Amino acid sequence: WEVYISYLQAGVGVILGILLIIIIFGSQQVISIYSNWWLAAWSNDESHRHQNSTNCMSIRDNKTDTIYRMNDIEWNTHRNRRFYIFSSQLNE
């Protein structure tokens, strides 16, 4: 730790260095949480698309209806867009 502190003191100062480290690690956690949330939303889209709609009492929201009513071309475009967004998150 002493080496790291001496580097921080020589470079940007201890307070600013510690703040910078907290921001970097905090940003990494936010990106990781958002990436996991996005993967869950993407998985739910697949489930909504292929769910069995024989139960007339099932509750569906606007997003579910939109996904369920897409034709194959619209669905492939939607799915590919989600895939590209998720892939770009993995590069960060």
Distance bins in CASP14 RR format, pairs under 12 A and 6 or more apart:
PFRMAT RR
TARGET T0000
AUTHOR 0000-0000-0000
RMODE 2
METHOD distances of the structure
MODEL  1
1 7 0 0 0 0 0 1 0 0 0 0 0
1 8 0 0 0 0 0 1 0 0 0 0 0
1 14 0 0 0 0 0 1 0 0 0 0 0
1 18 0 0 0 0 0 1 0 0 0 0 0
2 8 0 0 0 0 0 1 0 0 0 0 0
2 9 0 0 0 0 0 1 0 0 0 0 0
3 9 0 0 0 0 0 1 0 0 0 0 0
3 10 0 0 0 0 0 1 0 0 0 0 0
4 10 0 0 0 0 0 1 0 0 0 0 0
4 11 0 0 0 0 0 1 0 0 0 0 0
4 13 0 0 0 0 0 1 0 0 0 0 0
4 14 0 0 0 0 0 1 0 0 0 0 0
4 17 0 0 0 0 1 0 0 0 0 0 0
4 18 0 0 0 0 0 1 0 0 0 0 0
4 21 0 0 0 0 1 0 0 0 0 0 0
5 11 0 0 0 0 0 1 0 0 0 0 0
5 12 0 0 0 0 0 1 0 0 0 0 0
5 13 0 0 0 0 1 0 0 0 0 0 0
5 14 1 0 0 1 0 0 0 0 0 0 0
5 15 0 0 0 0 0 1 0 0 0 0 0
5 17 0 0 0 0 1 0 0 0 0 0 0
5 18 0 0 0 0 1 0 0 0 0 0 0
5 21 0 0 0 0 0 1 0 0 0 0 0
6 13 0 0 0 0 0 1 0 0 0 0 0
6 14 0 0 0 0 1 0 0 0 0 0 0
7 13 0 0 0 0 1 0 0 0 0 0 0
7 14 0 0 0 0 0 1 0 0 0 0 0
7 17 0 0 0 0 1 0 0 0 0 0 0
7 20 0 0 0 0 0 1 0 0 0 0 0
7 21 0 0 0 0 0 1 0 0 0 0 0
8 14 1 0 1 0 0 0 0 0 0 0 0
8 15 0 0 0 0 1 0 0 0 0 0 0
8 16 0 0 0 0 1 0 0 0 0 0 0
8 17 1 0 1 0 0 0 0 0 0 0 0
8 18 1 0 0 1 0 0 0 0 0 0 0
8 19 0 0 0 0 0 1 0 0 0 0 0
8 20 0 0 0 0 1 0 0 0 0 0 0
8 21 0 0 0 0 1 0 0 0 0 0 0
9 15 0 0 0 0 0 1 0 0 0 0 0
9 16 0 0 0 0 0 1 0 0 0 0 0
9 17 0 0 0 0 1 0 0 0 0 0 0
9 18 0 0 0 0 0 1 0 0 0 0 0
10 17 0 0 0 0 0 1 0 0 0 0 0
11 17 0 0 0 0 1 0 0 0 0 0 0
11 20 0 0 0 0 0 1 0 0 0 0 0
12 18 0 0 0 0 1 0 0 0 0 0 0
12 19 0 0 0 0 1 0 0 0 0 0 0
12 20 1 0 0 1 0 0 0 0 0 0 0
12 21 0 0 0 0 0 1 0 0 0 0 0
13 19 0 0 0 0 1 0 0 0 0 0 0
13 20 0 0 0 0 1 0 0 0 0 0 0
13 21 0 0 0 0 0 1 0 0 0 0 0
14 20 0 0 0 0 0 1 0 0 0 0 0
14 21 0 0 0 0 0 1 0 0 0 0 0
15 21 0 0 0 0 0 1 0 0 0 0 0
15 22 0 0 0 0 0 1 0 0 0 0 0
16 22 0 0 0 0 0 1 0 0 0 0 0
16 23 0 0 0 0 0 1 0 0 0 0 0
17 23 0 0 0 0 1 0 0 0 0 0 0
17 24 0 0 0 0 1 0 0 0 0 0 0
18 24 0 0 0 0 0 1 0 0 0 0 0
18 25 0 0 0 0 0 1 0 0 0 0 0
19 25 0 0 0 0 0 1 0 0 0 0 0
19 26 0 0 0 0 0 1 0 0 0 0 0
20 26 0 0 0 0 0 1 0 0 0 0 0
20 27 0 0 0 0 0 1 0 0 0 0 0
21 27 0 0 0 0 0 1 0 0 0 0 0
21 28 0 0 0 0 0 1 0 0 0 0 0
22 28 0 0 0 0 0 1 0 0 0 0 0
22 29 0 0 0 0 0 1 0 0 0 0 0
23 29 0 0 0 0 0 1 0 0 0 0 0
23 30 0 0 0 0 0 1 0 0 0 0 0
24 30 0 0 0 0 0 1 0 0 0 0 0
24 31 0 0 0 0 0 1 0 0 0 0 0
25 31 0 0 0 0 0 1 0 0 0 0 0
25 32 0 0 0 0 0 1 0 0 0 0 0
26 32 0 0 0 0 1 0 0 0 0 0 0
26 33 0 0 0 0 1 0 0 0 0 0 0
26 34 0 0 0 0 0 1 0 0 0 0 0
27 33 0 0 0 0 0 1 0 0 0 0 0
27 34 0 0 0 0 0 1 0 0 0 0 0
27 92 0 0 0 0 1 0 0 0 0 0 0
28 34 0 0 0 0 0 1 0 0 0 0 0
28 35 0 0 0 0 0 1 0 0 0 0 0
28 92 0 0 0 0 1 0 0 0 0 0 0
29 35 0 0 0 0 0 1 0 0 0 0 0
29 36 0 0 0 0 0 1 0 0 0 0 0
30 36 0 0 0 0 0 1 0 0 0 0 0
30 37 0 0 0 0 0 1 0 0 0 0 0
30 89 0 0 0 0 0 1 0 0 0 0 0
30 92 0 0 0 0 0 1 0 0 0 0 0
31 37 0 0 0 0 0 1 0 0 0 0 0
31 38 0 0 0 0 0 1 0 0 0 0 0
31 88 0 0 0 0 0 1 0 0 0 0 0
31 89 1 0 0 1 0 0 0 0 0 0 0
31 90 0 0 0 0 0 1 0 0 0 0 0
31 91 0 0 0 0 0 1 0 0 0 0 0
31 92 1 0 1 0 0 0 0 0 0 0 0
32 38 0 0 0 0 0 1 0 0 0 0 0
32 39 0 0 0 0 0 1 0 0 0 0 0
32 89 0 0 0 0 1 0 0 0 0 0 0
32 90 0 0 0 0 0 1 0 0 0 0 0
32 92 0 0 0 0 1 0 0 0 0 0 0
33 39 0 0 0 0 0 1 0 0 0 0 0
33 40 0 0 0 0 0 1 0 0 0 0 0
33 89 0 0 0 0 0 1 0 0 0 0 0
34 40 0 0 0 0 0 1 0 0 0 0 0
34 41 0 0 0 0 0 1 0 0 0 0 0
34 85 0 0 0 0 0 1 0 0 0 0 0
34 86 0 0 0 0 0 1 0 0 0 0 0
34 88 0 0 0 0 0 1 0 0 0 0 0
34 89 1 0 0 1 0 0 0 0 0 0 0
34 90 0 0 0 0 0 1 0 0 0 0 0
34 92 0 0 0 0 1 0 0 0 0 0 0
35 41 0 0 0 0 0 1 0 0 0 0 0
35 42 0 0 0 0 0 1 0 0 0 0 0
35 85 0 0 0 0 0 1 0 0 0 0 0
35 86 1 0 0 1 0 0 0 0 0 0 0
35 87 0 0 0 0 0 1 0 0 0 0 0
35 88 0 0 0 0 0 1 0 0 0 0 0
35 89 1 0 1 0 0 0 0 0 0 0 0
35 90 1 0 0 1 0 0 0 0 0 0 0
35 91 0 0 0 0 0 1 0 0 0 0 0
35 92 0 0 0 0 1 0 0 0 0 0 0
36 42 0 0 0 0 0 1 0 0 0 0 0
36 43 0 0 0 0 0 1 0 0 0 0 0
36 86 0 0 0 0 0 1 0 0 0 0 0
36 89 0 0 0 0 1 0 0 0 0 0 0
36 90 0 0 0 0 0 1 0 0 0 0 0
37 43 0 0 0 0 0 1 0 0 0 0 0
37 44 0 0 0 0 0 1 0 0 0 0 0
37 86 0 0 0 0 0 1 0 0 0 0 0
37 89 0 0 0 0 0 1 0 0 0 0 0
38 44 0 0 0 0 0 1 0 0 0 0 0
38 45 0 0 0 0 0 1 0 0 0 0 0
38 81 0 0 0 0 0 1 0 0 0 0 0
38 82 0 0 0 0 1 0 0 0 0 0 0
38 83 0 0 0 0 0 1 0 0 0 0 0
38 84 0 0 0 0 0 1 0 0 0 0 0
38 85 1 0 0 1 0 0 0 0 0 0 0
38 86 1 0 1 0 0 0 0 0 0 0 0
38 87 0 0 0 0 0 1 0 0 0 0 0
38 88 0 0 0 0 0 1 0 0 0 0 0
38 89 1 0 0 1 0 0 0 0 0 0 0
38 90 0 0 0 0 0 1 0 0 0 0 0
38 92 0 0 0 0 0 1 0 0 0 0 0
39 45 0 0 0 0 0 1 0 0 0 0 0
39 46 0 0 0 0 0 1 0 0 0 0 0
39 82 0 0 0 0 1 0 0 0 0 0 0
39 83 0 0 0 0 0 1 0 0 0 0 0
39 85 0 0 0 0 0 1 0 0 0 0 0
39 86 1 0 0 1 0 0 0 0 0 0 0
39 87 0 0 0 0 0 1 0 0 0 0 0
39 89 0 0 0 0 1 0 0 0 0 0 0
39 90 0 0 0 0 1 0 0 0 0 0 0
40 46 0 0 0 0 0 1 0 0 0 0 0
40 47 0 0 0 0 0 1 0 0 0 0 0
40 82 0 0 0 0 0 1 0 0 0 0 0
40 86 0 0 0 0 0 1 0 0 0 0 0
41 47 0 0 0 0 0 1 0 0 0 0 0
41 48 0 0 0 0 0 1 0 0 0 0 0
41 63 0 0 0 0 1 0 0 0 0 0 0
41 67 0 0 0 0 0 1 0 0 0 0 0
41 78 0 0 0 0 0 1 0 0 0 0 0
41 82 0 0 0 0 1 0 0 0 0 0 0
41 85 0 0 0 0 0 1 0 0 0 0 0
41 86 0 0 0 0 1 0 0 0 0 0 0
41 89 0 0 0 0 0 1 0 0 0 0 0
42 48 0 0 0 0 0 1 0 0 0 0 0
42 49 0 0 0 0 0 1 0 0 0 0 0
42 67 0 0 0 0 0 1 0 0 0 0 0
42 78 0 0 0 0 0 1 0 0 0 0 0
42 79 0 0 0 0 1 0 0 0 0 0 0
42 80 0 0 0 0 0 1 0 0 0 0 0
42 81 0 0 0 0 0 1 0 0 0 0 0
42 82 1 0 1 0 0 0 0 0 0 0 0
42 83 1 0 0 1 0 0 0 0 0 0 0
42 84 0 0 0 0 0 1 0 0 0 0 0
42 85 0 0 0 0 1 0 0 0 0 0 0
42 86 1 0 0 1 0 0 0 0 0 0 0
42 87 0 0 0 0 0 1 0 0 0 0 0
42 89 0 0 0 0 0 1 0 0 0 0 0
43 49 0 0 0 0 0 1 0 0 0 0 0
43 50 0 0 0 0 0 1 0 0 0 0 0
43 79 0 0 0 0 0 1 0 0 0 0 0
43 82 0 0 0 0 0 1 0 0 0 0 0
43 83 0 0 0 0 0 1 0 0 0 0 0
43 86 0 0 0 0 0 1 0 0 0 0 0
44 50 0 0 0 0 0 1 0 0 0 0 0
44 51 0 0 0 0 0 1 0 0 0 0 0
44 61 0 0 0 0 0 1 0 0 0 0 0
44 63 0 0 0 0 1 0 0 0 0 0 0
44 64 0 0 0 0 1 0 0 0 0 0 0
44 67 0 0 0 0 1 0 0 0 0 0 0
44 82 0 0 0 0 0 1 0 0 0 0 0
45 51 0 0 0 0 0 1 0 0 0 0 0
45 63 0 0 0 0 1 0 0 0 0 0 0
45 64 0 0 0 0 1 0 0 0 0 0 0
45 66 0 0 0 0 1 0 0 0 0 0 0
45 67 1 0 1 0 0 0 0 0 0 0 0
45 68 0 0 0 0 0 1 0 0 0 0 0
45 70 0 0 0 0 0 1 0 0 0 0 0
45 75 0 0 0 0 1 0 0 0 0 0 0
45 78 1 0 0 1 0 0 0 0 0 0 0
45 79 1 0 0 1 0 0 0 0 0 0 0
45 80 0 0 0 0 0 1 0 0 0 0 0
45 81 0 0 0 0 0 1 0 0 0 0 0
45 82 1 0 0 1 0 0 0 0 0 0 0
45 83 0 0 0 0 0 1 0 0 0 0 0
45 85 0 0 0 0 0 1 0 0 0 0 0
45 86 0 0 0 0 0 1 0 0 0 0 0
46 67 0 0 0 0 1 0 0 0 0 0 0
46 68 0 0 0 0 0 1 0 0 0 0 0
46 75 0 0 0 0 1 0 0 0 0 0 0
46 78 0 0 0 0 0 1 0 0 0 0 0
46 79 1 0 0 1 0 0 0 0 0 0 0
46 82 0 0 0 0 1 0 0 0 0 0 0
46 83 0 0 0 0 0 1 0 0 0 0 0
47 63 0 0 0 0 0 1 0 0 0 0 0
47 64 0 0 0 0 1 0 0 0 0 0 0
47 67 0 0 0 0 1 0 0 0 0 0 0
47 68 0 0 0 0 0 1 0 0 0 0 0
48 58 0 0 0 0 0 1 0 0 0 0 0
48 60 0 0 0 0 1 0 0 0 0 0 0
48 61 0 0 0 0 1 0 0 0 0 0 0
48 62 0 0 0 0 0 1 0 0 0 0 0
48 63 1 0 0 1 0 0 0 0 0 0 0
48 64 1 0 1 0 0 0 0 0 0 0 0
48 65 0 0 0 0 1 0 0 0 0 0 0
48 66 0 0 0 0 1 0 0 0 0 0 0
48 67 1 0 1 0 0 0 0 0 0 0 0
48 68 1 0 0 1 0 0 0 0 0 0 0
48 69 0 0 0 0 0 1 0 0 0 0 0
48 70 0 0 0 0 0 1 0 0 0 0 0
48 75 0 0 0 0 0 1 0 0 0 0 0
48 78 0 0 0 0 0 1 0 0 0 0 0
48 79 0 0 0 0 0 1 0 0 0 0 0
49 63 0 0 0 0 0 1 0 0 0 0 0
49 64 0 0 0 0 1 0 0 0 0 0 0
49 65 0 0 0 0 0 1 0 0 0 0 0
49 66 0 0 0 0 0 1 0 0 0 0 0
49 67 1 0 1 0 0 0 0 0 0 0 0
49 68 1 0 0 1 0 0 0 0 0 0 0
49 69 0 0 0 0 0 1 0 0 0 0 0
49 70 1 0 0 1 0 0 0 0 0 0 0
49 71 0 0 0 0 0 1 0 0 0 0 0
49 72 0 0 0 0 0 1 0 0 0 0 0
49 74 0 0 0 0 0 1 0 0 0 0 0
49 75 1 0 0 1 0 0 0 0 0 0 0
49 76 0 0 0 0 0 1 0 0 0 0 0
49 78 0 0 0 0 1 0 0 0 0 0 0
49 79 0 0 0 0 1 0 0 0 0 0 0
49 82 0 0 0 0 0 1 0 0 0 0 0
50 64 0 0 0 0 0 1 0 0 0 0 0
50 67 0 0 0 0 1 0 0 0 0 0 0
50 68 0 0 0 0 1 0 0 0 0 0 0
50 70 0 0 0 0 0 1 0 0 0 0 0
50 75 0 0 0 0 0 1 0 0 0 0 0
50 79 0 0 0 0 0 1 0 0 0 0 0
51 58 0 0 0 0 1 0 0 0 0 0 0
51 60 0 0 0 0 1 0 0 0 0 0 0
51 64 0 0 0 0 1 0 0 0 0 0 0
51 65 0 0 0 0 0 1 0 0 0 0 0
51 67 0 0 0 0 1 0 0 0 0 0 0
51 68 1 0 0 1 0 0 0 0 0 0 0
52 58 0 0 0 0 1 0 0 0 0 0 0
52 68 0 0 0 0 0 1 0 0 0 0 0
53 59 0 0 0 0 0 1 0 0 0 0 0
53 60 0 0 0 0 1 0 0 0 0 0 0
53 64 0 0 0 0 1 0 0 0 0 0 0
53 65 0 0 0 0 0 1 0 0 0 0 0
53 67 0 0 0 0 0 1 0 0 0 0 0
53 68 1 0 0 1 0 0 0 0 0 0 0
53 69 0 0 0 0 0 1 0 0 0 0 0
58 64 0 0 0 0 1 0 0 0 0 0 0
58 65 0 0 0 0 0 1 0 0 0 0 0
58 68 0 0 0 0 0 1 0 0 0 0 0
59 65 0 0 0 0 0 1 0 0 0 0 0
60 66 0 0 0 0 1 0 0 0 0 0 0
60 67 0 0 0 0 1 0 0 0 0 0 0
60 68 1 0 0 1 0 0 0 0 0 0 0
60 69 0 0 0 0 0 1 0 0 0 0 0
61 67 0 0 0 0 0 1 0 0 0 0 0
61 68 0 0 0 0 0 1 0 0 0 0 0
62 68 0 0 0 0 0 1 0 0 0 0 0
62 69 0 0 0 0 0 1 0 0 0 0 0
63 69 0 0 0 0 0 1 0 0 0 0 0
63 70 0 0 0 0 0 1 0 0 0 0 0
63 78 0 0 0 0 0 1 0 0 0 0 0
64 70 0 0 0 0 0 1 0 0 0 0 0
66 74 0 0 0 0 1 0 0 0 0 0 0
66 75 0 0 0 0 0 1 0 0 0 0 0
66 78 0 0 0 0 1 0 0 0 0 0 0
67 74 0 0 0 0 1 0 0 0 0 0 0
67 75 1 0 0 1 0 0 0 0 0 0 0
67 78 1 0 0 1 0 0 0 0 0 0 0
67 79 0 0 0 0 1 0 0 0 0 0 0
67 82 0 0 0 0 0 1 0 0 0 0 0
68 74 0 0 0 0 0 1 0 0 0 0 0
68 75 0 0 0 0 1 0 0 0 0 0 0
68 78 0 0 0 0 0 1 0 0 0 0 0
69 75 0 0 0 0 1 0 0 0 0 0 0
69 78 0 0 0 0 0 1 0 0 0 0 0
70 76 0 0 0 0 1 0 0 0 0 0 0
70 77 0 0 0 0 1 0 0 0 0 0 0
70 78 1 0 0 1 0 0 0 0 0 0 0
70 79 0 0 0 0 1 0 0 0 0 0 0
71 77 0 0 0 0 0 1 0 0 0 0 0
71 78 0 0 0 0 0 1 0 0 0 0 0
72 78 0 0 0 0 0 1 0 0 0 0 0
72 79 0 0 0 0 0 1 0 0 0 0 0
73 79 0 0 0 0 0 1 0 0 0 0 0
73 80 0 0 0 0 0 1 0 0 0 0 0
74 80 0 0 0 0 0 1 0 0 0 0 0
74 81 0 0 0 0 0 1 0 0 0 0 0
75 81 0 0 0 0 0 1 0 0 0 0 0
75 82 0 0 0 0 0 1 0 0 0 0 0
76 82 0 0 0 0 0 1 0 0 0 0 0
76 83 0 0 0 0 0 1 0 0 0 0 0
77 83 0 0 0 0 0 1 0 0 0 0 0
77 84 0 0 0 0 0 1 0 0 0 0 0
78 84 0 0 0 0 0 1 0 0 0 0 0
78 85 0 0 0 0 0 1 0 0 0 0 0
79 85 0 0 0 0 0 1 0 0 0 0 0
79 86 0 0 0 0 0 1 0 0 0 0 0
80 86 0 0 0 0 0 1 0 0 0 0 0
80 87 0 0 0 0 0 1 0 0 0 0 0
81 87 0 0 0 0 0 1 0 0 0 0 0
81 88 0 0 0 0 0 1 0 0 0 0 0
82 88 0 0 0 0 0 1 0 0 0 0 0
82 89 0 0 0 0 0 1 0 0 0 0 0
83 89 0 0 0 0 0 1 0 0 0 0 0
83 90 0 0 0 0 0 1 0 0 0 0 0
84 90 0 0 0 0 0 1 0 0 0 0 0
84 91 0 0 0 0 0 1 0 0 0 0 0
85 91 0 0 0 0 0 1 0 0 0 0 0
85 92 0 0 0 0 0 1 0 0 0 0 0
86 92 0 0 0 0 0 1 0 0 0 0 0
END
